[in-house]
Amino acid sequence: MENGTIHNVQFTETEKKAIFVMSNEVILADGKVLPSELAEMKELQEGIGMSPNLVNEAKETSTDEALVALHNMSYPKKKILAQILEDMAISDNHLHENEMQLIIQTFKNIGIGGETE
């Protein structure tokens, strides 16, 4: 993702943790974690301003808690989330079916769908 886009948006700490959780879920969806995915996650953490303490808190956040936080985000933030998850999914240069299904289900769960590009 273009870091400029991320830097222009102020996510709350709860939103940051939720973005971390769902991005991590996307990385794990294909059953393997590659160095390029870890690098993308590190870039995301820096881009949205996650401190090491916040990352540790995010690791204790459940997927359900994350989905509630993401559902409550504004639509412009949800559009940025969509780009973040897509970038995370293709960071290993392959979009796995499980990653795509997880992203689609996430969109449904947080109230975005056909209106996203």
ABEGO torsion letter per residue (X at the ends): XBAAAAAABBBBAAAAAAAAAAAAAAAAAAGBBBAAAAAAAAAAAAAAGBBAAAAAAAAABBAAAAAAAAAABBAAAAAAAAAAAAAAAAAAGBBBAAAAAAAAAAAAAAGBBAABX
